[in-house]
Structure formats: structure tokens, C-alpha cells
Amino acid sequence: MLKYRYDERWMNIEETRSEGDIEFKIRLSEDHPYRENAKAVRRHFESDRDYTDVIFYTYPDRTYKVIVREDHYDEFLLALMANRLLRAVEWES
């Protein structure tokens, strides 16, 4: 299992697990220096061949509801990290 950290001044993440999926509610502040990178994460998953791995819902207040299949959880977190939306990702012991 991975654990992650983010700058709480610029974003908030709520994570909820259900049957085979993890639902993220991600809210980015208007001041977040890498706010536009969230679009790159979305494009990454929308351009792959698996249309049900990660599903994005975007709301006007810079909030994203993201449903991630459990087998793509690590890939999703690493995509957030690669796009500077997370500060750290590490294995939890």
C-alpha cells in the first residue's frame, strides 16, 4: 500500500474505498502552482486503452471526483506525483 502527502495549503484529498474501487474527491485551490497539471493526469488516463481504469468528473469549483479501479491505484498516485500534485509517495510498512 502506498501513502502520499500533499500541500494542504493548496489542495484537499478525501479518499473512500468501496467494492473494487477507490473514490477520490480532490479540491485544488485557485492558487495551486500546478493546478493545470490535473488536466494532464486526466488526459493520461483518457488516452489509454482501458476506459474504466480511472474515471474523472470535473466540477466548476476546481473539484474533481475520480473513481479509480483498485488495480490502478498505484498508477494513479504516481501520475499525481509525476505532475507535481503530490509532494511525496512512499510504501507504507
Kinemage of the C-alpha trace (Angstrom):
@kinemage 1
@onewidth
@group {chain A} dominant
@subgroup {mainchain}
@vectorlist {calphas} color= white
{ca met a 1} P 0.000 0.000 0.000
{ca leu a 2} L 1.230 3.466 -0.857
{ca lys a 3} L 0.813 6.509 1.302
{ca tyr a 4} L 1.089 10.022 -0.004
{ca arg a 5} L 1.456 13.610 1.145
{ca tyr a 6} L 0.294 16.833 -0.417
{ca asp a 7} L 0.434 20.507 0.476
{ca glu a 8} L -2.766 21.207 2.403
{ca arg a 9} L -2.488 24.919 1.665
{ca trp a 10} L -3.272 24.222 -1.979
{ca met a 11} L -5.371 21.099 -2.069
{ca asn a 12} L -7.519 18.659 -0.165
{ca ile a 13} L -7.957 14.963 -0.906
{ca glu a 14} L -10.654 12.713 0.520
{ca glu a 15} L -10.337 9.018 -0.256
{ca thr a 16} L -13.165 6.491 0.109
{ca arg a 17} L -12.850 2.771 -0.618
{ca ser a 18} L -15.699 0.631 -1.885
{ca glu a 19} L -16.009 -2.686 -3.710
{ca gly a 20} L -13.019 -2.805 -6.048
{ca asp a 21} L -12.800 0.987 -6.429
{ca ile a 22} L -11.325 3.948 -4.640
{ca glu a 23} L -13.121 7.255 -4.926
{ca phe a 24} L -11.109 10.432 -4.584
{ca lys a 25} L -12.537 13.879 -4.049
{ca ile a 26} L -9.757 16.303 -4.920
{ca arg a 27} L -10.162 20.053 -4.453
{ca leu a 28} L -7.459 22.340 -5.796
{ca ser a 29} L -7.139 25.930 -4.646
{ca glu a 30} L -7.086 28.696 -7.201
{ca asp a 31} L -3.518 29.495 -6.083
{ca his a 32} L -2.140 25.976 -6.604
{ca pro a 33} L 1.001 26.454 -8.718
{ca tyr a 34} L 0.417 23.191 -10.623
{ca arg a 35} L -3.385 23.346 -10.818
{ca glu a 36} L -3.363 22.939 -14.605
{ca asn a 37} L -1.433 19.669 -14.247
{ca ala a 38} L -4.632 17.950 -13.124
{ca lys a 39} L -5.712 18.124 -16.772
{ca ala a 40} L -2.541 16.261 -17.787
{ca val a 41} L -3.373 13.461 -15.332
{ca arg a 42} L -6.855 13.221 -16.789
{ca arg a 43} L -5.520 13.160 -20.376
{ca his a 44} L -3.077 10.394 -19.430
{ca phe a 45} L -5.864 8.066 -18.322
{ca glu a 46} L -8.352 9.074 -21.001
{ca ser a 47} L -5.837 8.338 -23.750
{ca asp a 48} L -5.024 4.777 -22.672
{ca arg a 49} L -6.905 1.730 -23.945
{ca asp a 50} L -8.580 0.901 -20.627
{ca tyr a 51} L -11.588 3.213 -20.407
{ca thr a 52} L -12.639 2.070 -16.940
{ca asp a 53} L -9.312 2.277 -15.075
{ca val a 54} L -9.785 5.862 -13.888
{ca ile a 55} L -12.937 7.924 -14.432
{ca phe a 56} L -12.945 11.693 -13.884
{ca tyr a 57} L -15.781 14.047 -13.061
{ca thr a 58} L -14.880 17.728 -13.065
{ca tyr a 59} L -16.815 20.404 -11.206
{ca pro a 60} L -16.627 24.185 -11.739
{ca asp a 61} L -15.070 24.894 -8.322
{ca arg a 62} L -11.804 23.065 -9.197
{ca thr a 63} L -13.074 19.889 -7.551
{ca tyr a 64} L -12.533 16.514 -9.164
{ca lys a 65} L -14.313 13.310 -8.306
{ca val a 66} L -12.110 10.479 -9.506
{ca ile a 67} L -13.086 6.820 -9.405
{ca val a 68} L -10.027 4.582 -9.599
{ca arg a 69} L -10.176 0.827 -10.022
{ca glu a 70} L -8.201 -0.759 -7.207
{ca asp a 71} L -5.689 -2.343 -9.601
{ca his a 72} L -4.792 1.155 -10.923
{ca tyr a 73} L -4.434 2.862 -7.527
{ca asp a 74} L -0.620 2.944 -7.582
{ca glu a 75} L -0.533 4.180 -11.181
{ca phe a 76} L -2.967 6.990 -10.343
{ca leu a 77} L -0.957 8.167 -7.341
{ca leu a 78} L 2.261 8.078 -9.343
{ca ala a 79} L 0.612 10.121 -12.109
{ca leu a 80} L -0.377 12.726 -9.496
{ca met a 81} L 3.196 12.734 -8.216
{ca ala a 82} L 4.695 12.982 -11.710
{ca asn a 83} L 2.521 16.030 -12.326
{ca arg a 84} L 3.551 17.716 -9.060
{ca leu a 85} L 0.176 17.433 -7.387
{ca leu a 86} L 1.585 15.292 -4.564
{ca arg a 87} L 4.672 16.125 -2.510
{ca ala a 88} L 5.652 12.532 -1.692
{ca val a 89} L 4.640 8.937 -2.332
{ca glu a 90} L 6.119 6.071 -0.321
{ca trp a 91} L 5.492 2.459 0.568
{ca glu a 92} L 3.712 2.036 3.867
{ca ser a 93} L 5.239 -0.650 6.060
